[in-house]
Amino acid sequence: FDQWKTEYIERLLAAPQFGERWARYWLDVSRYSDTRGYVFTAEREYKDAWRYREWVIRSLNEDLPYDQFLRMQLAADRLTPDNDPATLAAMGFLTLGRRFLNNPHDIIDDRIDVTMRGMQGLTVGCARCHDHKYDPVSMADYYGLYGVFASSDEPGNDPSPLRLVDRDAPVTPVIFLRGSPGNRGDQVPRRFLRALSPDAPDFSDGSGRLELANAIASSSNPLTGRVAVNRIWMHLFGRGLVDTPSDFGVRTDRPMIPGLMDYLTVRFVESGWSRKDLIRQIVSSRTYQQSSARRVDAERVDPENRLLARMNRSRLDFEAHRDSVLAVADRLEMTVGGTSVDITNPGATPRRTIYAYIDRQNLPGVFRTFDLANPDAHAPRRFQTTVPQQALYQLNSPFIMQNARAIAQAVMSDPNAEARVRRLFRMILRREPSQQEMSAAREFLDSEVRQAGMMRSGWGYGYGPLDQDQGEVAGFIPLPHYEKGRWSGGAEFPDPELRHTMLSRSGGHAGPDRNRCTIRRWTTDIDCVVKVTSQLKHATTQGNGVRGLIVPAGRGIVAEAVAHNSAQDLAADQLSLNAGDAIDFVVDNREDSSFDSFEWRIQIQQAVDGIVVRNWNSERDFEQRQPQQLLDQWSQLAQTLMLTNEFVFVD
């Protein structure tokens, strides 16, 4: 068994996914984002931000020594003779920060902050305005560092747009009294913090970034190794030996186990700054491999379990949870590296969450709900909140439902209900169900569960074949991709298969043939009588126009019109519908897909017992999410297992 454990640890350390997992921790430290933040009319995106993420992942997988890892992020331009863009991308650590409306003083302050808190565990930002009585970091120290970054420049049109270079003439910094650039005090030299290097000479090699990198990554620096060891310990145990991972100042609490911190740091440095070796040592220990079962005797002495009498339980973070859902559904895309993707898009590629597009100014709500680090600034560690929105997401998210359906579909090939339940448990919880769990699952599956109806609004956006002879839509396929205010076939537009097929708030474009007509579907969730009014508009003399049809399920075509450089009214009245019934608004290209953009604004009046209960409007109600059918019982059972603490927590 001990040999198996050793081999298992080695297999995990060697896996490409090791770098992806641990890189996300460092991206929190380096405040990674694909955008600059609010910049008024300037370019918002960092087009090559993903190259920095790629470099971090590769460095971790290759076990680049931690001291070299730090040096490259501060001074790769001085350490890469061949100017390899893939290596120069390491400087994204400095250049991918927020841009503060291009205020140079705030940009430099951000770079000082991420360097000192991220690499040294010291908060020096307060010294920007004044000295502090009990703080060894002075204004002279702060503006010495300010001079280093003020003497560095971002070259335009560079092969590596993430790098910095030294200015031809370095800046001699002065203290800004009360932090005001217009109120200048004494000159100070460019140098490292005096508290850590009182006898070190001033920086004289260009901007001083390389000298700063060497001072930070030195084996004689008392903080660098300790900060790294503490972060790794924190990620493995849920809490650091020092409780403030980015603040090792004089007023910070001492490590709970000082001797352990010193021992691990010395061993870390002597082993060549190998993070994999440190992780291997920690996870091979009896302390890490303990059970998380409660120990009442230890709780009386150490209620917070600071001395680790047992393993701490921990909840999966956002990335691990989302990746786990995709993995158990056998949908996780395992390709390592590549550009960022919008994982909030319903049709997004199921890539690992580390490749999510991070918009600093408009961070999606689901990221905030699950405590993703704020990319505006360096994040020492993530908050862990428990809020109702998390449970509501698990219950109602299209992402969770989509994967629950995929899991349920996978077990349908098993011969009977008991075999399917067992396979669900093995897929999701990696174990067999108990007798009690099997009985509860069978009881649920044998019960009657309402399956009709829709969630959210009644509008769906898709395409499918029109059976002209039967007067019905032969199939409805949701359009998979939403971007720039339209539903379409994919991120590439026109799509290789569906071409210009799309639906927008006011209209859309017809599909390439009658087997792929554009369909806007409205579904009712109650028994009702509806009245439809609409206008189909085609606004060019080119092409041969489009044909619009109103097709309620099971009723045939109730209205039809051709619009070619004209507007045509289409209406239907007194349509009796049952809950779950749909009305399809179909557009075909009349066998010529050229110039087939159209507008079709639809109003639906919904009445029950002669009383209007709601008015629907296709333009006003336009959604960025497809409506979701309620889950069947097998999918609900899969979703229930993914909601359990056993799935969500590492215990």
C-alpha positions in Angstrom: 0.0 0.0 0.0 2.9 2.4 0.8 4.4 1.7 -2.6 1.0 2.4 -4.2 0.7 5.7 -2.4 4.2 6.7 -3.5 3.5 5.9 -7.1 0.2 7.7 -7.0 1.8 10.9 -5.7 4.4 10.7 -8.4 1.8 10.2 -11.1 -0.2 13.3 -9.9 3.0 15.4 -9.8 3.9 14.3 -13.3 0.5 14.9 -14.8 0.0 18.0 -17.1 -3.0 18.9 -14.9 -0.7 19.5 -12.0 0.5 22.8 -13.6 -3.1 23.8 -14.5 -4.3 23.3 -10.9 -1.4 25.0 -9.1 -1.1 27.8 -11.7 -4.6 29.1 -10.7 -3.2 29.7 -7.2 -0.4 31.9 -8.5 -2.8 33.7 -10.9 -4.7 34.9 -7.8 -1.4 36.2 -6.4 -0.6 38.0 -9.7 -4.1 39.4 -10.2 -4.5 37.8 -13.6 -7.1 39.2 -16.0 -7.7 39.2 -19.8 -8.7 42.9 -19.6 -7.3 46.2 -18.4 -10.3 47.4 -16.4 -12.1 50.6 -17.1 -10.1 52.5 -19.8 -12.7 54.9 -21.3 -12.2 54.6 -25.1 -8.9 52.8 -25.1 -8.4 49.1 -25.9 -9.9 47.0 -23.1 -8.3 43.6 -23.8 -4.9 42.2 -23.2 -4.8 40.2 -26.4 -1.8 38.1 -25.2 -2.7 37.7 -21.5 -3.2 34.0 -22.0 0.5 33.6 -22.8 1.4 34.6 -19.2 -1.0 31.9 -17.9 0.7 29.5 -20.4 4.1 30.3 -19.0 3.0 29.8 -15.4 1.5 26.4 -16.2 4.6 25.3 -18.1 6.9 26.5 -15.3 5.0 24.5 -12.7 4.9 21.4 -14.8 8.6 21.6 -15.6 9.3 22.4 -11.9 11.2 25.6 -12.7 13.1 26.4 -9.5 11.1 28.9 -7.5 13.9 31.5 -7.3 14.2 31.5 -11.1 10.4 31.6 -11.4 10.5 34.9 -9.5 13.4 36.3 -11.4 11.8 35.7 -14.8 8.6 37.5 -13.8 10.5 40.6 -12.8 13.4 40.7 -15.3 12.9 38.1 -18.1 14.0 40.8 -20.6 17.5 40.7 -19.0 17.6 36.9 -18.6 16.5 35.8 -22.0 19.3 36.5 -24.5 17.3 35.1 -27.5 14.2 37.2 -26.6 12.0 34.2 -26.8 8.4 35.6 -26.7 7.1 32.5 -24.8 9.6 33.2 -22.0 9.3 37.0 -22.0 5.5 36.4 -21.4 6.6 35.8 -17.7 6.6 39.5 -17.3 2.9 39.5 -17.5 3.2 39.3 -13.7 3.9 43.0 -13.8 2.2 44.2 -17.0 -1.3 42.5 -16.7 -2.5 44.7 -13.8 -5.3 47.2 -13.8 -4.6 50.4 -15.8 -6.2 53.1 -13.6 -7.1 55.2 -16.6 -3.4 55.1 -17.5 -2.4 57.0 -14.4 1.4 56.1 -14.2 1.7 56.5 -10.4 -1.2 54.2 -9.7 0.2 51.6 -12.2 3.6 51.7 -10.5 2.0 51.4 -7.1 0.1 48.3 -8.3 3.3 46.8 -9.5 5.1 47.5 -6.2 2.2 46.0 -4.3 1.9 42.7 -6.3 5.7 42.3 -6.2 6.1 42.9 -2.4 3.0 41.2 -1.1 3.1 38.4 -3.7 6.8 37.6 -3.4 7.9 39.0 0.0 4.7 38.9 2.1 5.1 42.6 2.9 2.6 45.4 2.6 4.6 48.5 1.6 1.8 50.5 -0.1 1.0 52.6 3.0 4.5 54.1 2.8 3.4 55.8 -0.4 2.0 58.7 1.7 3.9 58.8 5.0 6.2 56.9 7.4 4.6 54.7 10.1 5.9 54.7 13.6 6.1 50.9 14.0 6.7 50.0 10.3 10.3 49.3 9.2 9.3 50.1 5.6 9.8 53.9 5.1 8.8 56.3 2.4 12.4 56.2 1.2 12.1 52.4 0.7 8.8 52.8 -1.2 10.1 55.5 -3.6 13.3 53.5 -4.1 11.2 50.8 -5.5 9.1 53.4 -7.3 12.2 54.5 -9.1 12.9 50.9 -10.3 9.5 50.6 -12.0 9.5 54.2 -13.2 12.7 53.4 -15.0 11.1 50.6 -16.9 9.0 51.0 -20.0 6.6 48.9 -22.1 7.8 49.0 -25.7 5.2 49.4 -28.4 4.8 46.9 -31.2 7.1 44.4 -29.4 7.2 40.7 -30.3 6.3 40.0 -26.7 3.7 42.7 -25.7 3.8 41.6 -22.1 7.4 42.5 -21.4 9.1 45.6 -19.8 12.5 47.0 -20.8 14.8 49.4 -19.1 14.6 53.1 -20.1 17.7 54.5 -21.7 18.0 57.0 -18.9 16.9 55.7 -15.5 14.8 57.8 -13.2 16.2 59.3 -10.1 13.2 59.0 -7.8 12.1 61.6 -5.2 9.7 61.2 -2.3 6.2 62.5 -3.0 5.1 64.3 0.1 1.8 63.0 1.3 1.8 60.8 -1.9 1.2 63.8 -4.2 3.4 63.8 -7.4 3.2 67.6 -7.4 4.7 67.9 -3.9 8.2 66.7 -4.3 10.7 66.0 -1.4 14.2 64.6 -1.2 15.8 62.4 -3.8 16.3 58.7 -2.9 18.3 56.0 -4.6 16.8 53.0 -6.4 17.4 50.1 -4.0 15.8 47.2 -2.1 14.2 47.5 1.4 16.7 48.6 4.0 15.1 46.4 6.6 16.0 43.3 4.6 19.4 44.5 3.2 20.8 47.4 5.2 24.3 47.1 3.8 23.4 46.3 0.2 24.5 48.9 -2.4 22.1 51.0 -4.4 20.9 49.7 -7.7 23.0 50.8 -10.6 22.3 48.3 -13.5 19.8 50.0 -15.7 16.4 50.3 -14.0 17.4 48.0 -11.2 14.8 45.4 -11.9 17.3 42.6 -12.3 19.0 43.6 -9.1 15.6 43.7 -7.4 14.8 40.2 -8.8 18.2 38.9 -7.5 17.6 40.4 -4.0 14.1 38.9 -3.7 15.2 35.5 -5.1 18.3 35.2 -2.9 18.8 32.3 -0.6 19.9 34.8 2.1 16.5 36.7 1.9 14.7 35.6 5.1 11.2 36.0 3.6 11.1 34.6 0.1 11.3 30.9 1.0 9.0 31.3 4.0 6.3 33.0 2.0 6.4 30.3 -0.6 6.4 27.5 1.9 3.5 29.1 3.7 1.4 29.5 0.6 2.0 25.8 -0.4 1.1 24.7 3.1 -2.1 26.8 2.9 -3.2 25.3 -0.3 -2.7 21.8 1.0 -4.2 22.2 4.4 -6.7 25.1 3.9 -4.8 27.4 6.3 -1.2 28.6 6.4 1.3 28.2 9.2 1.1 32.0 9.2 -2.5 33.1 8.9 -1.8 36.1 6.8 0.0 34.8 3.7 0.8 38.2 2.2 1.6 40.0 5.4 4.8 38.8 7.3 5.2 42.2 9.0 6.4 42.8 12.5 2.8 43.0 13.9 1.7 39.7 12.3 1.2 36.7 14.6 4.1 34.3 14.7 3.8 30.9 12.9 1.7 28.4 14.9 4.7 26.0 14.6 7.8 28.1 14.1 10.2 25.2 14.0 8.3 23.5 11.2 8.2 26.7 9.1 12.0 27.1 9.4 12.7 23.4 8.7 10.6 23.4 5.6 12.1 26.6 4.3 15.7 25.5 4.8 14.9 22.2 3.1 13.0 24.0 0.2 16.0 26.2 -0.5 18.6 23.4 -0.2 16.6 21.2 -2.5 17.0 23.7 -5.3 13.8 25.7 -4.7 11.7 22.7 -6.0 8.0 23.2 -5.4 7.2 19.6 -6.5 9.7 18.3 -4.0 8.1 20.4 -1.2 4.6 19.2 -2.1 5.9 15.6 -2.3 7.3 15.9 1.2 4.2 17.4 2.7 1.6 15.1 1.1 3.7 12.0 1.9 3.5 12.9 5.6 1.3 11.2 8.2 -0.1 14.7 9.0 -1.4 15.2 5.5 -2.7 11.7 5.2 -4.8 11.8 8.4 -8.6 11.3 8.4 -10.8 14.3 8.9 -12.9 12.5 11.4 -13.6 14.5 14.6 -11.4 14.0 17.6 -13.3 15.3 20.7 -10.3 15.1 22.9 -8.2 17.3 20.6 -11.1 19.8 20.1 -11.1 20.6 23.8 -7.4 21.7 23.6 -7.3 23.0 20.0 -10.9 23.8 18.8 -9.6 25.4 15.6 -7.4 22.4 14.8 -4.4 24.7 14.3 -2.0 21.9 15.4 -3.6 19.5 12.9 -4.7 16.6 15.1 -6.9 15.7 12.1 -7.1 16.7 8.5 -9.3 19.8 7.8 -12.4 19.4 5.6 -12.4 21.8 2.7 -14.9 22.8 0.1 -14.0 22.5 -3.6 -13.2 26.0 -5.0 -15.0 27.2 -8.1 -12.5 25.8 -10.5 -12.2 22.4 -8.9 -16.0 22.1 -8.6 -16.8 23.1 -12.1 -14.0 20.8 -13.5 -15.3 17.9 -11.3 -18.8 18.3 -12.7 -17.5 18.2 -16.3 -15.2 15.2 -15.4 -18.0 13.0 -13.9 -20.1 13.8 -17.0 -17.2 12.7 -19.1 -17.2 16.1 -20.9 -14.0 17.7 -19.6 -11.8 18.9 -22.4 -8.2 18.0 -21.4 -6.2 20.0 -23.9 -3.4 21.8 -22.1 -2.9 25.5 -23.0 -4.5 27.9 -25.4 -6.4 31.1 -25.4 -9.1 32.1 -22.9 -12.7 31.0 -23.4 -16.0 32.4 -22.1 -17.2 29.6 -19.9 -20.4 31.4 -19.1 -21.6 31.0 -22.6 -24.1 28.1 -22.8 -22.4 26.7 -25.9 -18.9 27.1 -24.5 -16.3 24.4 -25.0 -16.1 22.4 -21.7 -12.5 23.4 -21.0 -10.9 23.4 -17.6 -11.9 26.5 -15.6 -8.3 27.9 -15.5 -8.8 28.8 -19.1 -11.8 31.0 -18.3 -11.9 34.5 -19.8 -11.4 36.9 -16.9 -13.0 40.3 -17.4 -11.6 42.6 -14.7 -14.3 45.2 -15.1 -17.3 42.9 -15.7 -16.5 39.8 -13.7 -19.5 37.4 -14.2 -21.7 36.9 -11.3 -21.1 33.2 -11.0 -17.4 33.9 -10.4 -18.2 36.2 -7.5 -20.8 33.8 -6.1 -18.2 31.1 -5.7 -15.5 33.5 -4.3 -13.1 33.8 -7.3 -10.3 36.2 -6.4 -10.9 39.8 -7.3 -8.6 40.4 -10.3 -8.4 44.2 -9.6 -5.5 43.5 -7.1 -3.3 40.9 -5.6 -5.3 38.3 -3.6 -3.5 36.7 -0.6 -6.1 34.0 -0.4 -9.7 33.5 -1.3 -12.7 34.1 0.9 -14.9 31.2 1.6 -18.6 32.3 1.8 -21.7 30.3 2.2 -24.6 32.2 0.6 -28.0 31.2 -0.9 -26.9 32.1 -4.4 -24.5 29.1 -4.4 -27.3 26.6 -3.7 -29.6 28.4 -6.2 -26.9 28.0 -8.8 -26.6 24.3 -8.1 -30.3 23.9 -8.4 -31.1 26.0 -11.5 -27.9 26.5 -13.5 -28.1 25.4 -17.1 -24.5 24.2 -16.7 -25.4 21.8 -13.9 -28.6 20.6 -15.7 -26.7 20.0 -19.0 -24.2 17.8 -17.2 -26.8 16.0 -15.1 -28.5 15.1 -18.4 -25.2 13.9 -19.9 -24.6 11.6 -16.8 -28.2 10.3 -16.9 -27.9 9.6 -20.6 -24.7 7.6 -20.1 -26.3 5.2 -17.6 -29.3 4.5 -19.9 -27.4 1.7 -21.6 -27.4 -0.4 -18.4 -30.0 -3.2 -18.3 -32.1 -2.2 -15.3 -32.8 0.5 -12.7 -30.6 -1.0 -10.0 -27.6 -1.2 -12.4 -28.2 2.4 -13.5 -28.3 3.7 -9.9 -25.1 1.9 -9.0 -23.4 3.3 -12.1 -24.6 6.9 -11.1 -23.0 6.5 -7.7 -19.8 5.2 -9.2 -19.6 8.0 -11.7 -20.3 10.8 -9.3 -19.3 9.7 -5.9 -16.8 7.0 -6.9 -18.4 4.3 -4.7 -21.3 1.9 -4.5 -24.6 3.0 -2.9 -25.5 1.7 0.5 -28.7 -0.4 0.8 -30.5 2.6 2.3 -29.4 4.9 -0.5 -30.4 2.3 -3.1 -33.9 2.0 -1.5 -34.3 5.8 -1.4 -33.2 6.1 -5.1 -35.6 3.4 -6.2 -38.5 5.1 -4.3 -37.7 8.4 -5.9 -37.5 6.9 -9.4 -40.8 5.1 -8.9 -42.6 8.3 -7.8 -44.4 10.6 -10.1 -42.5 13.8 -10.8 -43.9 16.7 -12.9 -41.7 17.0 -16.0 -43.6 19.4 -18.2 -43.0 23.2 -18.4 -40.1 25.6 -18.8 -37.8 27.5 -16.6 -37.1 31.2 -17.0 -38.8 32.9 -20.0 -40.6 31.0 -22.7 -38.3 32.0 -25.6 -35.9 29.6 -27.2 -33.5 30.1 -30.1 -32.7 27.4 -32.5 -33.0 25.8 -36.0 -34.4 22.7 -37.5 -36.1 21.1 -40.5 -39.6 22.2 -41.7 -41.8 19.4 -43.0 -43.9 21.3 -45.5 -46.2 18.3 -46.2 -47.1 17.7 -42.6 -47.1 21.4 -41.7 -44.8 21.0 -38.7 -41.3 21.5 -37.4 -39.6 18.1 -37.5 -37.1 18.9 -34.9 -35.8 21.9 -32.8 -32.1 22.2 -32.1 -31.0 25.0 -29.8 -28.4 27.4 -31.3 -25.3 26.7 -29.1 -23.4 30.0 -29.0 -24.3 33.5 -27.7 -22.1 36.4 -28.5 -22.4 40.1 -29.5 -26.2 40.1 -29.0 -27.0 37.1 -31.2 -27.5 33.3 -31.0 -25.5 31.5 -33.7 -23.8 28.2 -34.6 -20.5 28.8 -32.9 -17.8 31.3 -32.0 -16.8 31.5 -35.6 -19.2 33.6 -37.7 -20.3 32.6 -40.3 -20.3 29.1 -38.8 -18.8 26.4 -41.0 -22.1 24.3 -40.9 -24.9 26.8 -40.2 -23.3 29.7 -42.1 -25.1 33.0 -41.2 -28.0 31.3 -39.3 -28.6 33.5 -36.2 -31.3 35.1 -34.1 -31.0 38.4 -32.4 -33.2 40.7 -30.3 -35.1 42.1 -33.3 -34.8 39.4 -36.0 -32.0 37.2 -37.5 -30.8 35.5 -40.6 -32.4 32.6 -42.4 -30.7 29.2 -42.4 -28.8 27.8 -45.4 -31.6 25.4 -46.4 -35.1 24.1 -45.5 -33.5 21.4 -43.2 -31.9 24.2 -41.2 -34.6 26.9 -40.9 -34.2 29.6 -38.3 -36.7 29.0 -35.4 -37.7 31.2 -32.5 -39.7 29.0 -30.2 -42.1 30.2 -27.5 -43.3 27.7 -24.9 -46.1 28.1 -22.3 -45.8 26.8 -18.8 -49.5 26.9 -18.1 -52.8 26.0 -19.8 -53.9 29.1 -21.7 -55.3 30.7 -24.8 -53.0 33.0 -26.8 -53.3 35.7 -29.4 -50.2 36.4 -31.7 -49.5 39.6 -33.6 -46.2 40.2 -35.4 -44.6 41.8 -38.4 -41.9 40.2 -40.6 -39.7 42.6 -42.4 -37.1 42.2 -45.2 -35.3 45.4 -46.1 -33.4 44.9 -49.4 -34.2 44.4 -53.1 -31.4 41.9 -53.4 -32.0 38.2 -53.1 -35.5 36.7 -53.2 -36.6 37.5 -49.6 -37.6 35.2 -46.8 -40.7 33.3 -45.8 -42.1 33.4 -42.2 -44.5 30.8 -40.7 -46.3 30.5 -37.4 -46.4 26.8 -36.5 -48.1 25.8 -33.2 -47.3 22.2 -32.1 -49.8 19.8 -33.5 -51.8 22.5 -35.4 -50.0 22.8 -38.7 -49.1 26.2 -40.2 -51.6 28.8 -39.0 -50.0 31.8 -40.7 -47.5 32.3 -43.5 -46.1 35.2 -45.5 -43.2 36.1 -47.8 -41.3 39.3 -47.3 -39.0 40.7 -50.0 -38.0 44.3 -49.5 -41.3 44.6 -47.6 -43.1 44.2 -44.3 -45.8 41.5 -43.8 -48.1 41.1 -40.8 -48.6 37.5 -39.4 -51.2 36.8 -36.7 -53.0 34.0 -35.0 -55.9 34.2 -32.6 -57.6 32.0 -30.0 -54.9 29.3 -29.9 -55.6 26.9 -27.0 -52.4 25.5 -25.5 -51.6 23.1 -22.7 -48.6 23.6 -20.4 -45.5 22.6 -22.3 -46.9 23.4 -25.8 -44.8 25.5 -28.1 -45.4 27.9 -31.0 -42.5 28.0 -33.5 -41.8 31.1 -35.6 -40.0 29.7 -38.6 -38.1 31.5 -41.3 -36.8 29.8 -44.4 -34.6 31.2 -47.2 -36.9 30.3 -50.1 -34.0 28.2 -51.6 -31.6 31.2 -51.7 -29.7 32.2 -48.6 -28.2 35.4 -50.0 -29.4 38.7 -48.4 -31.7 36.9 -46.0 -31.4 39.1 -42.9 -34.8 39.9 -41.5 -36.6 41.6 -38.6 -39.5 39.8 -36.9 -41.0 41.4 -33.8 -43.6 39.1 -32.1 -46.1 39.9 -29.4 -48.1 37.2 -27.6 -51.0 37.8 -25.3 -51.5 35.0 -22.8 -55.0 34.6 -21.2 -56.5 32.2 -18.7 -60.3 32.0 -18.3 -60.6 35.1 -20.5 -58.3 37.2 -18.3 -54.9 38.3 -19.8 -52.2 37.1 -17.4 -49.1 38.1 -19.3 -47.9 39.9 -22.5 -44.8 38.5 -24.1 -42.6 40.4 -26.5 -39.8 38.7 -28.4 -37.7 41.9 -28.5 -38.1 42.9 -24.9 -37.8 39.4 -23.6 -34.7 38.5 -25.6 -32.5 36.2 -23.5 -28.8 35.4 -23.3 -29.7 32.0 -22.0 -31.7 29.3 -23.6 -34.8 28.2 -21.6 -34.2 24.9 -19.9 -36.6 21.9 -19.9 -37.1 20.5 -16.4 -35.0 17.5 -15.7 -36.3 13.9 -15.9 -36.0 11.7 -12.9 -32.7 10.1 -13.8 -31.2 13.6 -14.4 -32.6 14.8 -11.2 -31.0 11.9 -9.3 -27.7 12.8 -10.9 -28.1 16.4 -10.0 -29.0 15.4 -6.4 -25.8 13.4 -6.1 -23.8 16.4 -7.4 -25.4 18.5 -4.7 -24.2 16.3 -1.8 -21.5 17.4 0.6 -19.7 14.2 -0.3 -19.2 15.6 -3.9 -18.7 19.3 -3.0 -16.3 18.8 0.0 -12.9 17.1 0.3 -13.4 15.0 3.4 
